[in-house]
Amino acid sequence: MTQSPFRRLGKFDLHLLDSGDHCVQITNDPHRAAGIVLAKRSGKS
């Protein structure tokens, strides 16, 4: 994922999904969020 996460939790990044418009996109607004993506960060960064 190239977007900044909503929250960082240990080795994971939490991203929020907004499906209010025609296409699903990442959002940082919890009021617009309809889902989540939990992404494990690699040990390289």
Biopython code that builds the backbone (N, CA, C, O; Angstrom):
import numpy as np
from Bio.PDB.StructureBuilder import StructureBuilder

atoms = [
    (1, "MET", "N", (0.850, -1.172, 0.000)),
    (1, "MET", "CA", (0.000, 0.000, 0.000)),
    (1, "MET", "C", (0.896, 1.235, 0.000)),
    (1, "MET", "O", (1.882, 1.295, 0.735)),
    (2, "THR", "N", (0.559, 2.183, -0.800)),
    (2, "THR", "CA", (1.357, 3.408, -0.858)),
    (2, "THR", "C", (0.732, 4.548, -0.055)),
    (2, "THR", "O", (1.409, 5.535, 0.231)),
    (3, "GLN", "N", (-0.540, 4.433, 0.312)),
    (3, "GLN", "CA", (-1.215, 5.471, 1.078)),
    (3, "GLN", "C", (-0.783, 5.407, 2.544)),
    (3, "GLN", "O", (-0.410, 4.348, 3.050)),
    (4, "SER", "N", (-0.839, 6.551, 3.207)),
    (4, "SER", "CA", (-0.550, 6.592, 4.640)),
    (4, "SER", "C", (-1.655, 5.866, 5.388)),
    (4, "SER", "O", (-2.829, 6.026, 5.055)),
    (5, "PRO", "N", (-1.304, 5.072, 6.390)),
    (5, "PRO", "CA", (-2.322, 4.332, 7.128)),
    (5, "PRO", "C", (-3.116, 5.239, 8.056)),
    (5, "PRO", "O", (-2.645, 6.304, 8.457)),
    (6, "PHE", "N", (-4.324, 4.804, 8.392)),
    (6, "PHE", "CA", (-5.148, 5.485, 9.378)),
    (6, "PHE", "C", (-4.512, 5.324, 10.762)),
    (6, "PHE", "O", (-4.460, 6.272, 11.546)),
    (7, "ARG", "N", (-4.028, 4.113, 11.049)),
    (7, "ARG", "CA", (-3.337, 3.809, 12.301)),
    (7, "ARG", "C", (-2.249, 2.776, 12.035)),
    (7, "ARG", "O", (-2.357, 1.964, 11.117)),
    (8, "ARG", "N", (-1.199, 2.821, 12.853)),
    (8, "ARG", "CA", (-0.161, 1.786, 12.841)),
    (8, "ARG", "C", (-0.302, 0.985, 14.119)),
    (8, "ARG", "O", (-0.360, 1.550, 15.212)),
    (9, "LEU", "N", (-0.358, -0.330, 13.983)),
    (9, "LEU", "CA", (-0.561, -1.214, 15.121)),
    (9, "LEU", "C", (0.503, -2.295, 15.097)),
    (9, "LEU", "O", (0.352, -3.298, 14.400)),
    (10, "GLY", "N", (1.573, -2.105, 15.846)),
    (10, "GLY", "CA", (2.667, -3.075, 15.840)),
    (10, "GLY", "C", (3.263, -3.181, 14.445)),
    (10, "GLY", "O", (3.738, -2.186, 13.897)),
    (11, "LYS", "N", (3.241, -4.382, 13.861)),
    (11, "LYS", "CA", (3.785, -4.620, 12.519)),
    (11, "LYS", "C", (2.746, -4.415, 11.422)),
    (11, "LYS", "O", (3.001, -4.739, 10.262)),
    (12, "PHE", "N", (1.580, -3.881, 11.775)),
    (12, "PHE", "CA", (0.481, -3.764, 10.824)),
    (12, "PHE", "C", (0.052, -2.314, 10.633)),
    (12, "PHE", "O", (0.169, -1.491, 11.540)),
    (13, "ASP", "N", (-0.445, -2.022, 9.438)),
    (13, "ASP", "CA", (-1.055, -0.736, 9.114)),
    (13, "ASP", "C", (-2.539, -0.960, 8.879)),
    (13, "ASP", "O", (-2.935, -1.899, 8.189)),
    (14, "LEU", "N", (-3.357, -0.088, 9.461)),
    (14, "LEU", "CA", (-4.798, -0.150, 9.293)),
    (14, "LEU", "C", (-5.220, 0.945, 8.330)),
    (14, "LEU", "O", (-4.978, 2.127, 8.577)),
    (15, "HIS", "N", (-5.850, 0.550, 7.229)),
    (15, "HIS", "CA", (-6.372, 1.476, 6.239)),
    (15, "HIS", "C", (-7.892, 1.363, 6.226)),
    (15, "HIS", "O", (-8.437, 0.276, 6.416)),
    (16, "LEU", "N", (-8.572, 2.476, 6.003)),
    (16, "LEU", "CA", (-10.027, 2.499, 5.951)),
    (16, "LEU", "C", (-10.483, 2.584, 4.504)),
    (16, "LEU", "O", (-9.886, 3.294, 3.695)),
    (17, "LEU", "N", (-11.550, 1.850, 4.184)),
    (17, "LEU", "CA", (-12.108, 1.845, 2.832)),
    (17, "LEU", "C", (-13.388, 2.661, 2.778)),
    (17, "LEU", "O", (-14.259, 2.526, 3.638)),
    (18, "ASP", "N", (-13.496, 3.503, 1.771)),
    (18, "ASP", "CA", (-14.680, 4.312, 1.513)),
    (18, "ASP", "C", (-15.320, 3.811, 0.218)),
    (18, "ASP", "O", (-14.683, 3.823, -0.835)),
    (19, "SER", "N", (-16.560, 3.378, 0.296)),
    (19, "SER", "CA", (-17.261, 2.916, -0.908)),
    (19, "SER", "C", (-18.475, 3.787, -1.207)),
    (19, "SER", "O", (-19.396, 3.354, -1.899)),
    (20, "GLY", "N", (-18.478, 5.019, -0.685)),
    (20, "GLY", "CA", (-19.613, 5.921, -0.864)),
    (20, "GLY", "C", (-19.769, 6.437, -2.281)),
    (20, "GLY", "O", (-20.888, 6.707, -2.718)),
    (21, "ASP", "N", (-18.684, 6.578, -2.999)),
    (21, "ASP", "CA", (-18.749, 7.021, -4.388)),
    (21, "ASP", "C", (-18.783, 5.795, -5.296)),
    (21, "ASP", "O", (-18.980, 4.675, -4.823)),
    (22, "HIS", "N", (-18.600, 5.995, -6.554)),
    (22, "HIS", "CA", (-18.680, 4.899, -7.523)),
    (22, "HIS", "C", (-17.582, 3.851, -7.322)),
    (22, "HIS", "O", (-17.823, 2.657, -7.498)),
    (23, "CYS", "N", (-16.378, 4.296, -6.955)),
    (23, "CYS", "CA", (-15.237, 3.385, -6.792)),
    (23, "CYS", "C", (-14.819, 3.322, -5.329)),
    (23, "CYS", "O", (-14.957, 4.299, -4.592)),
    (24, "VAL", "N", (-14.312, 2.178, -4.918)),
    (24, "VAL", "CA", (-13.772, 2.020, -3.568)),
    (24, "VAL", "C", (-12.417, 2.708, -3.509)),
    (24, "VAL", "O", (-11.604, 2.586, -4.424)),
    (25, "GLN", "N", (-12.184, 3.441, -2.408)),
    (25, "GLN", "CA", (-10.908, 4.128, -2.248)),
    (25, "GLN", "C", (-10.518, 4.147, -0.782)),
    (25, "GLN", "O", (-11.346, 3.890, 0.092)),
    (26, "ILE", "N", (-9.253, 4.453, -0.514)),
    (26, "ILE", "CA", (-8.744, 4.577, 0.847)),
    (26, "ILE", "C", (-9.138, 5.949, 1.385)),
    (26, "ILE", "O", (-9.077, 6.945, 0.664)),
    (27, "THR", "N", (-9.540, 5.997, 2.649)),
    (27, "THR", "CA", (-9.878, 7.251, 3.305)),
    (27, "THR", "C", (-9.280, 7.280, 4.705)),
    (27, "THR", "O", (-8.987, 6.229, 5.275)),
    (28, "ASN", "N", (-9.100, 8.457, 5.256)),
    (28, "ASN", "CA", (-8.697, 8.593, 6.654)),
    (28, "ASN", "C", (-9.858, 9.086, 7.500)),
    (28, "ASN", "O", (-9.679, 9.391, 8.679)),
    (29, "ASP", "N", (-11.049, 9.167, 6.913)),
    (29, "ASP", "CA", (-12.246, 9.632, 7.604)),
    (29, "ASP", "C", (-13.041, 8.435, 8.116)),
    (29, "ASP", "O", (-13.660, 7.731, 7.319)),
    (30, "PRO", "N", (-13.038, 8.188, 9.425)),
    (30, "PRO", "CA", (-13.745, 7.017, 9.951)),
    (30, "PRO", "C", (-15.258, 7.076, 9.738)),
    (30, "PRO", "O", (-15.920, 6.038, 9.757)),
    (31, "HIS", "N", (-15.816, 8.276, 9.534)),
    (31, "HIS", "CA", (-17.256, 8.404, 9.285)),
    (31, "HIS", "C", (-17.647, 7.927, 7.890)),
    (31, "HIS", "O", (-18.801, 7.562, 7.667)),
    (32, "ARG", "N", (-16.713, 7.923, 6.958)),
    (32, "ARG", "CA", (-16.980, 7.465, 5.588)),
    (32, "ARG", "C", (-16.590, 6.002, 5.381)),
    (32, "ARG", "O", (-16.925, 5.406, 4.357)),
    (33, "ALA", "N", (-15.891, 5.435, 6.339)),
    (33, "ALA", "CA", (-15.352, 4.080, 6.182)),
    (33, "ALA", "C", (-16.458, 3.031, 6.151)),
    (33, "ALA", "O", (-17.383, 3.045, 6.962)),
    (34, "ALA", "N", (-16.330, 2.122, 5.186)),
    (34, "ALA", "CA", (-17.262, 1.005, 5.045)),
    (34, "ALA", "C", (-16.547, -0.332, 5.225)),
    (34, "ALA", "O", (-17.183, -1.386, 5.239)),
    (35, "GLY", "N", (-15.227, -0.284, 5.363)),
    (35, "GLY", "CA", (-14.443, -1.500, 5.523)),
    (35, "GLY", "C", (-13.018, -1.149, 5.897)),
    (35, "GLY", "O", (-12.656, 0.024, 5.985)),
    (36, "ILE", "N", (-12.217, -2.172, 6.115)),
    (36, "ILE", "CA", (-10.821, -1.970, 6.495)),
    (36, "ILE", "C", (-9.898, -2.849, 5.657)),
    (36, "ILE", "O", (-10.317, -3.858, 5.090)),
    (37, "VAL", "N", (-8.643, -2.444, 5.594)),
    (37, "VAL", "CA", (-7.559, -3.259, 5.041)),
    (37, "VAL", "C", (-6.488, -3.306, 6.121)),
    (37, "VAL", "O", (-6.042, -2.265, 6.603)),
    (38, "LEU", "N", (-6.081, -4.492, 6.496)),
    (38, "LEU", "CA", (-4.998, -4.671, 7.450)),
    (38, "LEU", "C", (-3.787, -5.160, 6.673)),
    (38, "LEU", "O", (-3.796, -6.263, 6.126)),
    (39, "ALA", "N", (-2.749, -4.340, 6.626)),
    (39, "ALA", "CA", (-1.567, -4.659, 5.822)),
    (39, "ALA", "C", (-0.363, -4.866, 6.734)),
    (39, "ALA", "O", (-0.061, -4.017, 7.572)),
    (40, "LYS", "N", (0.317, -5.987, 6.570)),
    (40, "LYS", "CA", (1.534, -6.249, 7.339)),
    (40, "LYS", "C", (2.707, -5.551, 6.663)),
    (40, "LYS", "O", (2.946, -5.722, 5.467)),
    (41, "ARG", "N", (3.434, -4.763, 7.448)),
    (41, "ARG", "CA", (4.604, -4.070, 6.914)),
    (41, "ARG", "C", (5.768, -5.051, 6.815)),
    (41, "ARG", "O", (5.919, -5.949, 7.644)),
    (42, "SER", "N", (6.578, -4.860, 5.791)),
    (42, "SER", "CA", (7.781, -5.691, 5.655)),
    (42, "SER", "C", (8.829, -5.195, 6.643)),
    (42, "SER", "O", (8.741, -4.065, 7.122)),
    (43, "GLY", "N", (9.793, -6.005, 6.944)),
    (43, "GLY", "CA", (10.849, -5.645, 7.878)),
    (43, "GLY", "C", (11.875, -4.711, 7.281)),
    (43, "GLY", "O", (12.823, -4.328, 7.966)),
    (44, "LYS", "N", (11.715, -4.326, 6.008)),
    (44, "LYS", "CA", (12.702, -3.505, 5.302)),
    (44, "LYS", "C", (12.607, -2.028, 5.645)),
    (44, "LYS", "O", (13.582, -1.303, 5.451)),
    (45, "SER", "N", (11.451, -1.541, 6.156)),
    (45, "SER", "CA", (11.320, -0.100, 6.391)),
    (45, "SER", "C", (11.374, 0.257, 7.845)),
    (45, "SER", "O", (11.277, 1.433, 8.196)),
]
sb = StructureBuilder()
sb.init_structure("model")
sb.init_model(0)
sb.init_chain("A")
sb.init_seg("    ")
for serial, (resi, resn, name, xyz) in enumerate(atoms, 1):
    if name == "N":
        sb.init_residue(resn, " ", resi, " ")
    sb.init_atom(name, np.array(xyz, "f"), 0.0, 1.0, " ", f" {name:<3s}", serial, name[0])
structure = sb.get_structure()
